[in-house]
Amino acid sequence: MGNATPDLDERGLPAGYAFKPEHEITPREAHTLVGAKRAALLDCRTLREWEAARIDGATLLPMPEIESRLDEVRELVEDGRELIVHCHHGMRSLRVTLMLRALGVSPVRSMAGGIDLWSRTVDPTVPRYA
């Protein structure tokens, strides 16, 4: 995993980040669950963003397509794994998480800080982009 940087707290979150534990998971925690095959990653970014940077093993389902592709989402967790949704910085994924919960998908959480924070705290080989 990536080294700690001064602007991150002990959980690997930016100083002052308003972490919502009932809805979010840190990239470090997500990495542990995915590595143990206890969670699946759902990337809700656009194809263009996916082509710029991606997390190995994540499934791309752009945010506007998720509701119409709900069967694919459910397949990701039919073996009892948790679903972890991520985007670039964590805002879209939080909205998708809340939408999926409302549609009966559970358990599901948003990855705090998105792929950008994953790159900073878990895997620096994942490119950062603007």
Secondary structure, DSSP 4 states (H G I P E B T S, - for coil): -PPP-TTB-TTSPBTT----TTTEE-HHHHHHHHHTTSEEEEE-S-HHHHHH---TT-EE--GGGTGGGHHHHHHHTTTSPEEEEE-SSSHHHHHHHHHHHHTT--SEEEETTHHHHHHHHT-TTSPP--
